[in-house]
Amino acid sequence: MEIKSPALSTLNRMEWHIQHRVLHGIYRTRQDVPEEVYRLATLYEGLLPHGQGWNLPATWIKNHSPRGSPLRVLLGDAEYLIVYPRGDLQTKKHELLHAEYAMNPDYRAQVRTDWLSLTSSQQQRVHQVLLSLGYPNDPELLLDEYQAYAATERPSFFGIHKGHKGQRNKTKRK
Ligand SMILES: [Zn+2]
């Protein structure tokens, strides 16, 4: 969508659209990502020195950003925000899975079943990997990251031999 209001101009260097109640923010270079997105994302999941994708529930944004802030105006009645680099389908898919996890109770239940099927040492291993990427030690947030990485990364990502499909081998925070 095109942003006309000058108050929204800080968001203007990115491309925005809402699809299925998810606001997508697409950037070309990290410098185009507005400070407000970094601020909120850091509050949500800790400092992200090497992040390239971000995900935020709309409720979180509304609780941590003043009414009338550019991002809130843009959000409208969307329920979730995802931000990713243009052309990076892997990161887009990862962030979309966070939206799915937040918005679809059936999917959430499925993820929980999957998680409970892991042995406790497998669960510990998953937590170790995610903590080493810098995520905060919050079991609910880690479960959300687990499902997004498990569905998009190579089977060896967590080193627990679960046989998930995926093709990426670099390890970047998302
Ligand atoms: Zn993520």
Boltz pocket constraint, residues with backbone or C-beta under 6 A from the ligand:
constraints:
  - pocket:
      binder: B
      contacts: [[A, 55], [A, 94], [A, 95], [A, 98], [A, 144], [A, 145], [A, 148], [A, 174]]
      max_distance: 6.0
